[in-house]
């Protein structure tokens, strides 16, 4: 359904919201009141915003869009993981057509642990990288998400019953975050800001498949986020078999950019390594990965593969995973195995969207 264009609330930073309100004759403090209602109190119900005048609430109803997307599916795993499939309107359209897959769907996931509520968010609609093992890029990429639509994912996950405050955010959902640099960094500013989501900088992680120039650019970003490199193979030959974009940058070039990251920020890199049964999880791969990891200040995060229907890769054997970790630790590399979460709701990147596209 088409309609008049409305400004997206989450697209506005504090100064932008103040200017937007001022341009419509609202007092400057109305912007702070709005931000408090949405971010601190967690509501977009104008009827609840009783410290705003009725005339101002009527204006907001006609000119401000609090939520741009539409929740198409919501799933809960037996381990408490929650997953949302969101549909985003095309330009000039207020909402997607319900029940029709358009390619403009994205996923976001809330992963609970004892002390954390981690939001895993998407930065693009689909993914341009096309990793051979991942569902995110199977239908290609429809486009970038705006900063507001990235923030909206985190806000929506915090509103899921029983979730509460989001403590951590990882850009490990659909898309390559550094290929949408401006929107991702603007979203991080809102996620980190005291007037916004108030999430600590070190609790925000940007995961990239490896764009050396963009990693260097991120070195100058004023918010000290955590950087993760999706390495997934210890050498160029193996990496190019599973990551098409590996044709454009070598492992050595990526490590050089990561060295610059550490020199300029003082923060070590997390090397993400997805273990694909029988492909990159052998002893020789672990030994080579250990040599790679020791060239920079890094820790290694091992991820068991979650199978995707139609793709030829298998989940590794638990014994092989533990042996792989042991080899790295014996070599002095700080290594952890990420707990598998949400397998019963297909929580891995792009799986729910892929199924909706096939339905």
FIZA-976054 format. One record per atom (N, C-alpha, C): residue in one letter; x, y, z. Coordinates in steps of 0.001 Angstrom, whole numbers, plus 524288, in hexadecimal, padded with zeros to 5 digits. Layout:
N
AXYZ/...
//
This chain:
359
X803507FB6180000/X800008000080000/X80372804CF80000/X802A48085B7FC60/X805B980D147FC19/X80337811537FF66/X8062381550800A7/X8042B81995803CD/X8082981DE980409/X806EA8223180694/X80A9082688806EA/X80F72824F6809EB/X813ED826E780825/X818D78259F80AB5/X818F4827E881028/X81A79824C5813E9/X81B188269981945/X820BF825CD81AEE/X822A08292981E34/X827F3828AF82022/X8284F8240D823D4/X82C60820E08233C/X82D3D81C7F826C3/X82FBE81E5582BD2/X82D3781D398302F/X82F3F81EFB83542/X834D181D208361F/X835E18182783522/X83B02815FC8364D/X83F42817F4832A0/X83DB981AB382E73/X8419481CFB82AEE/X843F7821F682D38/X841968241C8313B/X843338292883360/X846B58288583825/X84B0F82B5E8382B/X84E2582B9383CED/X84BE982FD984070/X84E62830E4844DD/X84C37834A784899/X84B9C83A0C84625/X84FB283BD48435C/X84F72840F9840E7/X84B628410B83C8D/X84B2683CD383995/X8475783C8183554/X841C383C8283742/X840D3839BE83B9F/X83B8D8399483DD1/X83A0283EF283FEE/X83DB98419684251/X83CA1846CE8445E/X83B5D84A9083FE8/X83E6B84A3883BA3/X83D7284D9983723/X8383084C568349F/X836DE847428345E/X831E98459B83204/X82D56847DC8352B/X82DB58476983A42/X829868498183D8F/X8293284F7483D14/X82DAD8521B83D29/X82DBD857C083CCD/X82B6D859C3837BD/X82C6B856E283376/X82A5C8588682E64/X824718582982E2F/X8221E8555D831D4/X81C6C854B5831FA/X819F4857A08368C/X81CE285B3A838C6/X81AC385E8783CE9/X81A7C85BFA84237/X81CF185782842D2/X81D03854EE847E4/X821A2856EF84B17/X821358571E8503B/X82592858F485372/X82A2A8552E8533C/X82EDD8573D8544A/X8339B8540A85400/X8335984F62857AD/X831058503485C55/X830E384BE48601E/X82D698476085E5C/X829FE8484D85A7B/X826A38441385889/X829E583FA985630/X82E5A84112853D0/X831CD83D0F85194/X833E983987855DD/X8358183BD285A3E/X8377C838AC85E9D/X8332B83542860E1/X82E698376D86112/X82A068345C8630D/X828EE82FB285F7A/X829098309885A5C/X8282482C5E8569B/X82C3E8281A8572B/X83139829B78575B/X8356A825E8857E3/X834D2822C985CEF/X83339825518610F/X8327C8229F8660F/X82E1D81E99865AF/X829CD8200E8632C/X8257881C598629A/X8271D8179285F6D/X829CE8187A85B2A/X82B0C81421857A1/X82F8C810DE859B4/X833DC8135B85B1F/X838898106785C9A/X8388280EBA86257/X837378123C865E2/X83768810E286B79/X8329780DE686D38/X82E0A80FB686B93/X8293480D2A86D41/X82772808E48697E/X82997808D2864D0/X828968048B8612E/X823368047585EC2/X820ED8091085DCB/X81BC38091B85B5E/X81BAC80CBE856AA/X8189280B46852C1/X8178780EBB84E4A/X811B380FFC84E12/X80EFC80F048525E/X8096881028852CF/X808AE815E785424/X806E4818E985057/X8063B81E8185142/X8024F81F968559E/X7FE8081C3285636/X7FAAA81CF085A58/X7FD0D81CD985FBD/X8018081A2B86057/X80413819DF8656C/X8076881EA986690/X80890821C38628B/X80C2E8262786326/X8094382AED86531/X8078E82A9086A00/X803F182E6386C33/X8066E833A186D65/X80BA8833ED86D64/X80E188390986E4A/X80EC083C2286934/X80CCE839F5864E3/X80C8483CCC85FF6/X806E783E8085F19/X8062F8432D85CEE/X800E08452985C1C/X7FE0B841E48580C/X7F8CF8420685837/X7F5A083F1C85470/X7F6CB840ED84EE4/X7F774845F884E20/X7F887847EF848DD/X7FDCA845FF846DB/X8019B845AA84A49/X806BA843B6848B5/X8068383DDC84797/X8038083B0484AA1/X802FA835678499C/X800318346C84472/X7FC6A8379F84322/X7F9C38372483E12/X7FD90838338399E/X800D883C2F83A4D/X804C583D6883650/X8088E838DC835A8/X80A58836AE839FA/X80DF483245839C9/X80B8782D958370A/X8069482CA8837F6/X803EB828378358E/X803D9828A582F9E/X803A882D6282D9A/X8035282E36827F6/X808A482EBE82553/X80CA0830658284D/X8118C831BE825C4/X8163E82E828277B/X815AB82B5082B8D/X81A108284482D86/X818AC8227982D72/X81C1981F4582B43/X81B578199A82B36/X81F0C8173882F39/X81CDB8154383376/X82038812F48376F/X8228580DCA83585/X81F4680A6C83356/X821128055C83167/X8205C8053182B7F/X824A78043A828BF/X82475804228230B/X8235D7FEA7820EC/X825027FAB5823BB/X824787F55F821DF/X81F907F2C5823E4/X81EDB7EDF182221/X81A607EAE3823D4/X81C567E58F825A4/X81A8C7E3E382A2F/X81C347DED982C45/X819367DA7C8298E/X81BFF7D77382668/X8198A7D35682355/X819627CE248263B/X81D867CD0A82955/X81DA97C83C82C6B/X820A47C93F8316C/X81F1E7C67083589/X821E57C69A83A7A/X8223E7C10883C88/X826FF7BF3B83D8F/X827CE7B9E083F45/X82AEE7B9C384453/X829DE7B5E584793/X82CC87B52A84C65/X82EE87AFA284C99/X834037AF2884DA2/X8368A7AA1584E08/X836067A7EF8538A/X837207A2F985417/X836C97A08085936/X83ADE7A2A985CFC/X83F277A4F485AE7/X8432E7A72885E46/X842447ACF185F6E/X83DC27AF1485DC5/X83C797B48085EDD/X83E037B85385AA2/X840CB7B682856AD/X842247B9E585249/X83D2B7BB9F84F7F/X83CEB7C09A84E10/X838607C2BE84B53/X83A0F7C4C884608/X836D77C3E384219/X8382A7C59F83CCF/X833847C85483A57/X834897CCE5837F0/X830867CFCE83530/X831DB7D01E82F6A/X82DE47CF6B82C27/X82E5D7D0748268A/X82B5C7D57C82583/X82E2A7D96C823A4/X82BD77DE8E822BB/X82BA17DFB881CE7/X827577E21181B37/X826D17E3C8815D1/X827357E9AD81589/X82A317EB91811BB/X82B147F1328113B/X8288B7F33E80C4B/X826167F7D680C8D/X823727F9E8807EE/X8274A7FBB8803CB/X8259A7FB5A7FEF6/X828967FDAE7FAB6/X827F68039B7FAF9/X82B708068E7F87F/X82AF180C477F89B/X8258880E127F6DB/X82329811857F9EE/X81E01813957F897/X819848102E7FA4E/X81AAC80BC27FCD4/X8169E8082A7FEA4/X816F4807DE80490/X812828082A80727/X812898086180CD8/X813B18031C80F5E/X811717FED580D3E/X812317F9B180F8C/X812A97F59A80B43/X815657F14180C45/X815907ED0C80881/X8104C7EA4C8081C/X80FA47E75080402/X80ADD7E44680366/X80B587DF64806D0/X807DC7DECB80A7C/X808357DA6F80E26/X807AF7D53A80B51/X80AFF7D18A80CED/X80AA17CC4780AD7/X80D3F7CB8C80597/X80F917CFA980364/X812217CF487FE53/X817EE7D0717FF07/X81B4F7CCAF7FDA4/X820E97CD847FE17/X822B27D11E7F9B6/X825557D5557FB1A/X826F27D9437F747/X82CD07D9AB7F6AF/X82FC27D71C7FA13/X835667D7D47FA27/X837077DC327FDBF/X833367DF137FFDF/X8345F7E3658036C/X833B07E1BD80921/X834257DCB580A25/X833C27DABA80F79/X8393E7DA4B811E2/X839907DB38816EA/X83E5D7DA44819D1/X83D107D79081EEE/X8410D7D5638214F/X840717D2A28263A/X843927D55282A7F/X841AF7D4E682F3D/X844BA7D670833D1/X843A17D27A8381A/X847817D1AC83B6B/X8473D7CD7A83F4B/X848E27CF8F8449E/X846177CDF5848B2/X847A97CF1584E0E/X849A87CA0685077/X84E887CA248523B/X851027C58C8547F/X851CD7C68585A53/X84F0D7C39085DA9/X84F867C4768634B/X853E77C135865B1/X856517C358869AF/X859D97C05C86CFA/X858EB7C22887290/X85C037C0368761F/X85B037C15087B9E/X85B027C72587CC7/X85EB87CA0A87A70/X85F467CF9B87BA8/X85E317D31F876FF/X85D5E7D0F887261/X85CF17D42486DAA/X857E77D31B86AB9/X8565D7D709867D7/X852527D687863D9/X854AD7D8E885EEC/X856797D58985B6B/X859607D750856D2/X855D87D78985211/X855CD7DC1384F8A/X852E07DCBC84AB2/X856907DBF88461C/X855447D84D842BD/X858337D76183DE5/X855007D9CF8397F/X8571D7DDE083709/X854037E10183366/X856367E0D182DE3/X852C87E1ED82A23/X854327E2258249C/X855757E7BE8230B/X858C77E84381F25/X85A2C7ED6481D15/X858727EE1281771/X856F87E9C9814DC/X855347E9FD80F73/X850AF7E63280EB4/X84DA77E70E80A8F/X8496B7E3798092C/X84BBC7DF538058E/X84CFF7DAD4807D4/X8500F7D6F480509/X855CC7D807805F4/X8591C7D5E2802A0/X85EBC7D6A480348/X861747D64D7FDFC/X865107D9F37FCDB/X867C87D9D77F7DA/X86C6E7D6287F7B7/X86E167D4317FC53/X872E67D1217FC8D/X872197CBAD7FA48/X86DB67C9357FBA5/X86C737C4197F969/X86FD27BFA67FB56/X871297BF9E80067/X874367BB4080289/X871687B6208015A/X874587B2417FFAC/X8720A7AD5F7FDAD/X86EFF7AA4B801C9/X870267AB46806BB/X86DB87A84580AF1/X869237AB1B80D7D/X8680C7AFED80BD1/X8647B7B35880EAA/X85F787B44D80B9D/X85B0B7B47280E67/X856017B55D80BE5/X8550B7BB1D80AB0/X858017BEA080D26/X856DF7C43780CA5/X8570E7C62C8070D/X85ACB7C42980402/X85B897C6377FEC2/X859447C2E97FA6B/X8562A7BEEC7FBC8/X8542C7BB657F7C2/X850937BE237F3E0/X84DCA7C2167F5A5/X84A657C5167F225/X84CD27CA4D7F0A2/X851F87CAE77F191/X8548E7CFC27F041/X8536D7D3F57F447/X854297D8DD7F2B7/X8534E7DD417F641/X84F877E10F7F3B1/X84BA47E2B87F6B1/X847C27E6697F4C9/X849837EC057F5B2/X84CA27ECE57F9B5/X84E7B7F22D7FACA/X850457F2BA80064/X851FA7F76D801B3/X853C47F8A0806F9/X84F367FA0380A88/X84FCA7F8D880F89/X84C3D7FAE581375/X84E23800528151D/X84A7E803BE81656/X84BE7808D181874/X84D938083A81E26/X84FF180C5682040/X8517C80C40825C0/X84CC280B5282940/X8485C80DE0827FF/X843B180D4F82B30/X84195807C882B30/X841E680530826C4/X83FEE7FFD082678/X8437D7FBFA8294F/X8486A7FD4F829C2/X84BEC7FA2082CF1/X84A9A7FAD1832B9/X849FA7FFB883463/X84899800CB839D8/X8434F7FE6583B30/X83FAA7FEA68378C/X83A707FC8583883/X83A997F6B6839C7/X83E2B7F3CD8375B/X83EA37EE4083894/X83FE27ED6683E59/X843957F07884063/X8451B7EFEE845DB/X840917F17284964/X83DFD7F5BA84815/X8398F7F78584B38/X835407F36184B4A/X8340F7F119846CD/X82FEF7ED1D84682/X8315E7E856849C3/X836377E69D84981/X837C97E20D84C8E/X837357E31685268/X8385C7E7DC8540C/X837C17E93685998/X832107E94685B43/X82E797E9C68577F/X828DE7E9F2858B6/X8265C7E48485898/X8292E7E094856DD/X827127DB45856E1/X826017D9AE85C84/X8215E7D7A785DB9/X8201B7D63C8631F/X824427D2CD865A6/X825F67D46186A46/X829BE7D15B86D3A/X82F677D29A86C0C/X8306C7D5F386832/X835DA7D71B866CA/X8381F7DB5C86A45/X835B47DFE186A76/X837C67E42486D95/X83C3F7E6F486AEB/X83FB07E93886DF6/X843D97EC7986BDC/X847B97E9538689E/X848FE7EB4D863F9/X84D2B7E912860C5/X852597EB19862D7/X855FA7E788863FF/X85AFE7E91286643/X85F637E93686242/X85EEC7E61485E15/X8630D7E5A985A29/X860A17E5AD854B8/X8638E7E7A0850F6/X861DF7E78584B80/X866567E5748482C/X865187E1D4844A8/X868F77DFE8840ED/X866D17E09583B68/X869FC7E2D38380A/X868A17E33B83284/X86A8D7DE4382FDD/X867A57DA07830C4/X868ED7D4EF82EA1/X864297D28382C02/X860467D5C582AF3/X85BA57D3DD82843/X85C717D40882266/X8585C7D52381F92/X858A67D53C819E9/X85B997DA1081813/X85EEC7D94B81417/X861A87DDA4811BD/X8673B7DE398139C/X86A417E157810CA/X86F9A7E2BC81229/X86F8D7E84181466/X8703E7E8D781985/X86FB37EDFF81BF7/X8732B7F23481999/X878047F0DA8184D/X87B977F4D681659/X87A7F7F654810B3/X876F57F38280E20/X875297F521808F6/X870A17F8FF80965/X86EE47F9FB80E29/X86ACA7FDD280F46/X86CC88014D813B0/X8718180351812E3/X87491805C48170C/X871B980A4B819AC/X86FB380DF781699/X86D63812B8818DB/X868A98117081C39/X8652980E1181A3C/X8607880CBF81D35/X861D6809B482224/X8658E8061A821C3/X86710802F98264D/X8697A8066782A89/X86CFD809E382913/X86F6E80D3482D12/X86B858111B82F5D/X867E68131F82C26/X863D08168982E4D/X86055813858321C/X85F1180EAB830C9/X85BE680B778344D/X85EC180A808396D/X863D48098083925/X866E58089083DE3/X866C680D588416F/X866F2811F683F16/X866B8816C38423E/X861B0816F184574/X85D58815878430F/X8585B8157F845E4/X8582481114849DE/X85A1380C838486A/X85A108081A84C0E/X85D5880949850E6/X8618E80C3385037/X8653480D5485473/X8639E81217857B1/X860BE815BB8555B/X85FB881AC4857D5/X85C6E81A4085CC9/X85D9881D7C860C8/X85A6281D768658C/X854AC81EC886472/X853A28222386093/X84E3B8237985F3F/X84BA581F4485BEB/X84ED681B85859F5/X84CDA81750856AC/X84C6C8123A859B2/X84ED180E1B8578D/X84E688090285A0D/X852338085C85EA0/X8564380BA885EE5/X859D180B928635F/X85CF68069C863EB/X85E768042D85F8D/X8617E7FF4F85FA6/X8674F800B085F52/X86A667FE92862E4/X86FF37FFD28632B/X872D37FE9585E28/X876B4801D785CD1/X8799380134857F1/X87C277FBDB8577C/X87E787FA0885BB0/X881317F4F885B86/X87D607F06985B15/X8785F7F18485BC7/X8745C7ED7785B4C/X871D07ED76855DF/X874157F07B85255/X8723A7F0A284CE6/X876897EE6B84972/X875527EA5A84681/X8792A7E7B684337/X8779D7E82183D7D/X87B587E9C683A43/X87A9E7E9EC83497/X87DA77E5638324F/X87AE87E1E882F94/X87D577DD5882D38/X87D977DE1182755/X882427DD908251E/X883057DE5B81F85/X885917D99D81D0A/X884217D89181827/X886A17D45D81536/X88C107D60C81370/X88D197DB1A813BC/X892597DCE88128F/X892AA7E0B480E0D/X8924A7E5BF80F42/X893157E9F680B80/X8977B7ED5480DB7/X89C587EC6F80C0E/X8A0CA7EF1180E8F/X8A03B7F4FE80ED3/X89E7B7F77F80A99/X89DFB7FD2F80A9F/X899EF7FEF780E9B/X8959E7FC1980F04/X891867FD87812BA/X8933A7FC8B81854/X896567F8788193A/X8986B7F78681E7C/X89BDB7FC1882018/X89F157FDE581C76/X8A26E8026781DA2/X89F268074681EB7/X89AED807EC81BC3/X8977980C6181CA3/X894EB80C0E82206/X89370807568239F/X890F18069C828B5/X894AE807E782D28/X899C88079F82C25/X89DA0808F283028/X89CCB80E8283230/X89AC0811F782ED7/X899F58175C8305F/X8949E8187E832AF/X8915B8148583336/X88C1E815438355F/X88C8C8169D83B28/X8899281A9583CD6/X88A4481CAD8421B/X8883A819218466D/X8850C8154C84521/X882E5811CB84924/X8861180CB784929/X8886480B4084D89/X88BF6806C584DB9/X889338017C84DBB/X8870A8000A84946/X884527FB16848C6/X8883B7F69584878/X886307F1DC8489E/X889587ED29847EB/X8890A7EB8484231/X88D627E99E84015/X88D927E7E583AA2/X88E697E20383A60/X88B4D7DF6D8371D/X88BE77D9CE8362F/X88CB87D8F38305D/X890617D59882F15/X8917D7D445829A4/X88F947CEBE82891/X88C067CE3B824CA/X88A0B7C9128234A/X88E127C68481FB7/X891BF7C3D082207/X896147C18381F05/X894777BC5F81C77/X892D87B89D81F9B/X890697B3B881DDF/X8940D7B00181AE0/X898C57B190819C6/X89CA17AE1C81753/X8A2017B0728185D/X8A6037AD24818FA/X8AB267AF2E81A72/X8AE937B0CA815DB/X8ACBE7AFE881107/X8AFE97B14680C74/X8AC687B311807F9/X8AEB77B5A18043A/X8ABBB7B7EF7FFEF/X8A9077B3D67FC92/X8ABBB7AF907FB6A/X8A9797AB977F7F4/X8A4677A9607FA37/X8A4857A8007FF32/X89FDC7A5CC801B0/X89BA67A9FB80256/X89D487AEB0803B7/X8998C7B2E7804B0/X8968A7B4547FFC2/X899297B44D7FB4A/X896977B5C57F666/X8928B7B1C57F4AF/X892D67AD167F6C4/X88EF87A91F7F570/X889B77AA177F820/X889CA7AD097FC55/X884F07ADD37FF49/X883517B38D7FF9F/X886F37B7357FE8B/X885BB7BCCE7FEF1/X8872C7BF747F9CF/X883657C09E7F66A/X884A67C3017F15B/X887D17C8087F1D0/X886B87CB407F5BE/X8898A7D0377F63D/X88F407CF7E7F7C7/X890C47CAB17F92C/X896427C9A97FA5E/X899B97CA467F58E/X897527CA817F0F5/X89A447CB827EC2E/X89C9A7D0FE7EC30/X89A597D4837EF58/X89BEB7DA017EF1B/X89FCF7DB907F353/X8A0A97D8307F721/X8A4737D96F7FB37/X8A6967D45E7FD7F/X8ABA37D42F7FE40/X8AE227CF8480055/X8ADF37CF8180645/X8AF037CAFB8087D/X8AF517CA9380E2F/X8B38C7CE3E8103D/X8B7F27CE8C80D79/X8BC347D20380F2C/X8BA757D7B680F36/X8B77A7D95C80B4C/X8B5907DEC080B18/X8B1BB7DFD880F89/X8AE767DC02810BC/X8AAC77DCA78150B/X8ADA57DD1581A3F/X8B1977D9D481AFA/X8B48F7D9FD81FDA/X8B7777DF228206E/X8B9507E14E81C13/X8BBFC7E65581C49/X8B83C7EAA681E13/X8B35D7EA7F81BFC/X8AF6E7EE4B81DB4/X8AE1F7ED9182374/X8ADF37E8AE8252D/X8ACD87E79682AB0/X8B1537E96982E36/X8B61E7E8F782C45/X8BA937EB0482F33/X8BA007F0E682FF9/X8B8477F39D82BD4/X8B77B7F93982C44/X8B3247FA6C8302C/X8AF0D7F7378301F/X8AAD07F7E4833EA/X8ACF87F7BB83978/X8B0417F3DA83A93/X8B25C7F35D83FDF/X8B5FA7F7EA8412C/X8B94D7F98083D6A/X8BCE77FDD083E69/X8B9FA802DE83FA1/X8B5B2803E183CE7/X8B2F0808DA83D80/X8AEF1808D8841EE/X8ACC18044984322/X8A8948041B8470D/X8AA358017284C21/X8AE437FE2884BDC/X8AFE27FB3785074/X8AC4D7F6AE851C1/X8A8B07F56684E32/X8A4EA7F13384F34/X8A5FE7EC8E84B9F/X8A6177E7EB84DF8/X8A73B7E34E84AD3/X8A2907E1B984786/X8A3A87DE89843A5/X89FBC7DCA883FEE/X89DA77D759841BE/X898B37D667840A9/X896907D1238412A/X8967B7CEAF83BBC/X898FA7CA3083B28/X898DA7C74A83644/X8946C7C35383692/X8905D7C42E83376/X88BFA7C08383341/X88D527BC2182F70/X88C6A7B74F83113/X88DD07B2D182DC1/X889687AED782E0C/X8866F7AE68829CC/X882227AAAB829AF/X884447A55E8280D/X883357A17182B22/X8853E79C3182A22/X8816279926826C0/X8832F797C08221B/X8801C794CA81E51/X8823578F4081E3A/X87EE378B8681FAB/X8809F7862782052/X88377783FC81B8F/X888637824D81C4D/X88B6B77FEC8182B/X88DB9783C481447/X88CC7788C6814F9/X88EB678C9C8112B/X8932678FEE81366/X8923F79262817D5/X8963F795DE81A13/X89731794CC81FD7/X895E37900082184/X8962D78EC88271D/X89A1E78A888285B/X89E03789BD824DF/X8A1F3785B4825BB/X8A684787E5828EA/X8A9C97845982AC9/X8AE51785DA82DF1/X8B1C3789C482B18/X8B2C1788CF8260B/X8B63578C5A82335/X8B3FA791DF822D1/X8AEB779233822A5/X8AC3F797588227C/X8ACE479A21827B9/X8AC5D7973C82BF8/X8AD0C7998D8312A/X8B29A79B7A831EE/X8B6617985283036/X8BBD3799DB830D3/X8BD1079EB482D9A/X8BAF079F02828DF/X8BBD87A39882597/X8B90A7A860827CD/X8B44F7A7A0829D5/X8B17C7ABF882C2D/X8B4677AE15830ED/X8B6C97AAA2833E8/X8B9D67AC5383873/X8BE577AFD1836BB/X8C0EC7AE6983282/X8C5447B1A08308C/X8C3447B6FD82ECD/X8BEBD7B70582C3E/X8BC6B7BBF382A83/X8BAF57BF5682F33/X8B8537BD0C83301/X8B6657C0078377E/X8BAD27C26183AAF/X8BF497BFCC83AC6/X8C3A57C1BF83DEB/X8C6667C66783B65/X8C5187C7A683683/X8C7997CC1B833F3/X8C52C7D14D8358C/X8C0997D13283810/X8BDF97D5F7839C9/X8BBFB7D52883F59/X8BA237D966841C5/X8B7A37D8EF846E0/X8B1FD7D74F845F7/X8B0F47D246846C0/X8ABC37D0418456A/X8AA427CBD584903/X8A52A7CB1C8498B/X8A30B7C65884BD3/X89FC87C3B884796/X89EC77BEC584838/X89BEF7BBBE84447/X896C57B9D984685/X892AC7BAA484384/X88D6E7B8E0844F9/X88BD57B4A08411C/X88B7A7AFCD842EB/X889FD7AB6983F96/X884127AACB83F96/X881E47AA0D83AF2/X87C367A9BF83A54/X87AD67A4A683796/X877AD7A17783A28/X875C879CB98378C/X871D079E3D83354/X8725C79C0482ED2/X86EDE79D4682A7F/X8695779B4F82B8C/X8657D79EAC82A7E/X8600579D1582A7B/X85E6C79BE9824E1/X85CBB79737823E1/X85B987958281E93/X8575A798CF81C09/X857E1799A5816E0/X8540779C74813C3/X85229798D280F71/X84CFA7981E80F0C/X84ACF794B480B0F/X84CAA7965F805A3/X84EA379299802A8/X85049793B07FD52/X85602795107FCC3/X858BF795E880120/X85E527971A800DC/X861797924880270/X866217918980029/X868E178C89800A9/X86C5178BF680578/X86BEA78F748093A/X86F6E78F3E80DBD/X86CC178CB28126F/X86FFE78A3B815BF/X86DF47874881A2A/X86FE07899881F50/X86CED7889982361/X86E7778A39828A1/X87301786C482A68/X877077890182CE7/X87B8B785E182E7B/X87A467825A8331C/X87D4F77E5883392/X87CDF77AD183807/X87EE977D8683CF0/X87C3E77CBF84161/X87DC777F5684637/X8836977E16847BF/X8850877939846E4/X88A6C777BB84831/X88E5377ADC844F9/X88D1F77BA683FF1/X8909877EA883C8E/X890E17846083E48/X88C7C7867B8400C/X88C6078BE8841D6/X88FE978C8F8469F/X88F697890D84A5E/X892997896084F19/X898617889284DE5/X899877850784A48/X89EFE78431848BF/X8A12F7891684612/X89E0D78B88842C5/X89F9F7904984011/X8A0E87949B8440B/X89D7979531847D6/X89E6C7990A84BF3/X8A367797CE84EFB/X8A427792D38502B/X8A8BE7913E8532A/X8ADD67928285068/X8ADF5791C384B4A/X8B2B2792F584848/X8B3EB798C584892/X8AFEA79BFA8480C/X8B0AF7A19F84853/X8B2877A34484DC2/X8B0267A119851C5/X8B1A37A29385718/X8B7297A0C685861/X8B8A479C3F85682/X8BDF979A5F85765/X8C1F679DF4854D4/X8C0487A08F85095/X8C3BC7A43584DDA/X8C39E7A9A685053/X8C0B57AA328549D/X8C09B7AF288575C/X8BC987B30785565/X8B8BA7B12085264/X8B4B67B4938503F/X8AFDB7B44D853B2/X8AE057B8C085586/X8A9487B909858A8/X8A4A37B78885535/X8A22A7B32385652/X89E307B0EF852D2/X899657AF4B855E4/X894D87B0B1853C5/X88FE07AF388562B/X88C617ACAD85207/X888EA7A94F853DB/X884FC7A6EA85074/X87FD47A99E85192/X87DA27AC0A84D9C/X878A57AEB484E6C/X874517AAA884F18/X871207AB728530C/X86CBB7A7ED853F4/X868E37A85184F64/X866F27A3E884D8D/X863027A3DA84966/X85DC37A53F84BCA/X85B477A940849AD/X856587AB1284BD1/X8522F7AB3D84795/X84D667A9F48491B/X848EA7AA99845A9/X848BA7A705840F8/X84B1A7A26884150/X84B1A79EF083CBD/X8459D79D4383B31/X8422579CBB83F04/X83CE479ADA83DCF/X8397479F0383B50/X83B517A3E583B0F/X838677A7E58382C/X83BAC7AA04833A5/X83FC07A70783231/X843197A89282DD3/X8452E7AE1B82E99/X848017AED9832F6/X849C47B40E83469/X84E9D7B5D883177/X851177B25C82E72/X855AE7B40F82B78/X8541C7B80F8275F/X857EA7BB3B825CD/X856E27BFAF8225B/X853EE7BE1C81D6C/X84F8E7C0A981C80/X84CC77C0338178E/X849497BB86816E6/X849357B7E981AA3/X846397B31B819D6/X840587B4178199C/X83E557B76281D1D/X838B87B86281D31/X8370B7BB6281855/X83A207BF35816C2/X838F17C23181203/X8391C7BE9780D3D/X83D037BB3580D06/X83D877B7948089B/X838B97B4218081C/X836C67B23D80C8B/X8321F7AEEB80C68/X82D607B1F780A92/X82CEE7B6F180C45/X828747BA1A80AA2/X828AA7BB3B804D7/X82D547BBAC8029F/X82DE17BCAF7FD0E/X82C797B7D87F9D1/X82D667B33A7FC2A/X82C5C7AE4F7F95E/X826AC7AC9D7F9C3/X823EF7AEB47FDBC/X81E997ACE97FEC9/X81AE17AE4D7FA49/
//
